[in-house]
Amino acid sequence: MDINYRVHVTPDRAFVKVLNKASYLNCEPLRFFFEEQGKKGQKRYVIDFEDCSSMDSTFLGILVSVALKIRSAADEGSISLLNLRGRNLETVCNLGIHQIANVSSDEVKDEVQLENLAIKPSQSNANPDTIYKAHKALMNLNEKNLKVFSDVVSYLEQKKEG
């Protein structure tokens, strides 16, 4: 099984290094990681894309969900996206994600402490609910995304019902 995410958690923040492709096929463990960190009170996330070759809309929708949750909390929190380049940077900007997250080229410290993200057997497949919620988050981010993702969300809603 390919490892796509390496993580390191400190009391101050959670670091995530994205490796290779980040997609609906492998992002369920990351979604669960963010959910668990949120329950523990984590409010600061640093995500490094230096070794990320591509990202899909499900992965990006998960990031949007985390960023919006942090912004809606009364406490000070942040999500920083590091080392975005080329198509990845272009996609983040086109979808408006750069308006709710910090985009930077800062170096990640303590990289040697990163560990492979644990994957439970139940998280190894694409989760239709995760895919739906991720696209719904992207769709609700702005008017442009509403037009881009409304057909996908409608299709996923029909699939859930039927």
C-alpha positions as CSV (number, residue, x, y, z in Angstrom):
1,M,0.0,0.0,0.0
2,D,1.4,3.4,-1.0
3,I,1.9,6.0,1.7
4,N,0.5,9.3,0.6
5,Y,0.6,11.3,3.9
6,R,3.2,11.7,6.6
7,V,2.2,13.5,9.8
8,H,3.7,15.0,13.0
9,V,1.6,16.5,15.8
10,T,2.9,18.9,18.4
11,P,0.8,20.7,21.0
12,D,1.0,23.8,18.8
13,R,0.2,22.4,15.4
14,A,-0.3,19.4,13.1
15,F,2.1,18.9,10.2
16,V,1.1,17.0,7.1
17,K,3.4,16.2,4.2
18,V,1.5,15.1,1.0
19,L,3.3,12.6,-1.1
20,N,2.6,11.8,-4.8
21,K,-1.1,12.0,-5.7
22,A,-3.8,13.2,-3.2
23,S,-7.1,11.9,-4.4
24,Y,-10.5,10.5,-3.5
25,L,-8.8,7.1,-3.6
26,N,-6.5,7.8,-0.7
27,C,-7.8,10.8,1.3
28,E,-10.1,9.1,3.7
29,P,-7.3,8.5,6.3
30,L,-6.4,12.2,6.0
31,R,-10.0,13.2,6.5
32,F,-10.2,11.0,9.6
33,F,-6.8,12.5,10.9
34,F,-8.2,16.0,10.6
35,E,-11.4,15.0,12.3
36,E,-9.5,13.4,15.2
37,Q,-7.2,16.3,15.6
38,G,-10.2,18.7,15.6
39,K,-11.8,16.7,18.4
40,K,-8.5,17.0,20.4
41,G,-8.7,20.8,20.0
42,Q,-6.1,21.2,17.3
43,K,-6.5,24.6,15.5
44,R,-3.3,25.0,13.5
45,Y,-2.4,22.9,10.5
46,V,0.6,23.1,8.2
47,I,0.4,21.1,5.0
48,D,3.5,20.7,2.8
49,F,3.0,20.0,-0.9
50,E,6.6,19.9,-2.0
51,D,6.4,16.2,-3.0
52,C,2.7,16.3,-4.2
53,S,2.4,15.6,-7.9
54,S,-1.4,16.2,-8.1
55,M,-4.6,16.8,-6.1
56,D,-8.2,16.2,-6.9
57,S,-11.4,18.0,-5.9
58,T,-12.2,15.6,-3.1
59,F,-8.9,16.2,-1.4
60,L,-9.2,19.9,-1.9
61,G,-12.8,19.8,-0.5
62,I,-11.5,18.2,2.6
63,L,-9.0,21.0,3.1
64,V,-11.8,23.6,2.5
65,S,-13.9,21.9,5.2
66,V,-11.0,22.0,7.7
67,A,-10.2,25.7,6.8
68,L,-13.9,26.7,7.2
69,K,-14.3,24.9,10.5
70,I,-11.2,26.7,11.8
71,R,-12.4,30.1,10.6
72,S,-15.9,29.6,12.2
73,A,-14.4,28.8,15.6
74,A,-14.0,31.8,18.0
75,D,-10.4,30.7,18.8
76,E,-7.5,31.7,16.6
77,G,-6.6,28.9,14.2
78,S,-5.0,28.6,10.8
79,I,-4.3,26.3,7.9
80,S,-1.1,26.9,5.9
81,L,-0.4,25.4,2.5
82,L,3.3,25.2,1.8
83,N,5.3,24.7,-1.4
84,L,2.4,24.7,-3.8
85,R,3.8,24.9,-7.4
86,G,2.6,24.8,-11.0
87,R,-0.8,23.2,-11.5
88,N,-1.4,22.6,-7.8
89,L,-1.0,26.3,-7.0
90,E,-3.1,27.3,-10.0
91,T,-5.9,24.9,-8.9
92,V,-5.9,26.2,-5.3
93,C,-6.1,29.8,-6.6
94,N,-8.7,29.1,-9.2
95,L,-11.0,27.5,-6.6
96,G,-10.5,30.4,-4.2
97,I,-8.9,28.3,-1.5
98,H,-6.1,30.8,-1.1
99,Q,-8.6,33.2,0.4
100,I,-9.3,30.9,3.4
101,A,-5.9,29.4,3.9
102,N,-2.3,30.8,4.1
103,V,-0.3,29.9,1.0
104,S,3.4,30.1,1.6
105,S,6.8,28.7,0.6
106,D,8.1,28.4,4.1
107,E,10.2,25.4,5.0
108,V,8.8,22.6,7.2
109,K,10.9,22.1,10.3
110,D,11.2,18.8,12.2
111,E,10.6,16.8,9.0
112,V,12.6,13.9,10.4
113,Q,9.8,13.5,13.0
114,L,7.1,12.9,10.4
115,E,5.4,9.5,10.6
116,N,3.4,7.6,8.0
117,L,-0.3,8.3,8.6
118,A,-1.9,5.2,10.0
119,I,-4.6,3.7,7.7
120,K,-7.4,1.6,9.1
121,P,-8.8,-1.1,6.8
122,S,-12.1,0.8,6.8
123,Q,-10.3,3.8,5.4
124,S,-8.6,2.2,2.4
125,N,-11.4,2.7,-0.1
126,A,-13.0,5.8,-1.6
127,N,-15.8,6.9,0.7
128,P,-18.9,8.2,-1.1
129,D,-19.9,10.4,1.8
130,T,-16.5,11.9,2.0
131,I,-16.5,12.6,-1.7
132,Y,-20.0,14.2,-1.4
133,K,-19.1,16.4,1.6
134,A,-15.8,17.5,0.0
135,H,-17.5,18.6,-3.2
136,K,-20.3,20.3,-1.2
137,A,-17.7,22.3,0.7
138,L,-16.0,23.4,-2.5
139,M,-19.4,24.3,-4.1
140,N,-20.3,26.5,-1.1
141,L,-17.0,28.3,-1.0
142,N,-17.9,30.8,-3.8
143,E,-20.2,31.5,-6.7
144,K,-17.7,30.2,-9.3
145,N,-17.4,26.9,-7.5
146,L,-21.1,26.6,-7.2
147,K,-21.4,26.5,-11.0
148,V,-18.4,24.1,-11.4
149,F,-19.4,21.5,-8.7
150,S,-23.2,21.7,-8.6
151,D,-23.6,18.9,-11.2
152,V,-21.2,16.6,-9.3
153,V,-23.1,17.3,-6.0
154,S,-26.4,16.7,-7.7
155,Y,-25.2,13.4,-9.2
156,L,-23.8,12.3,-5.8
157,E,-27.1,13.2,-4.1
158,Q,-29.1,11.2,-6.6
159,K,-26.7,8.2,-6.1
160,K,-27.2,8.5,-2.3
161,E,-31.0,8.5,-2.6
162,G,-31.2,5.7,-5.2
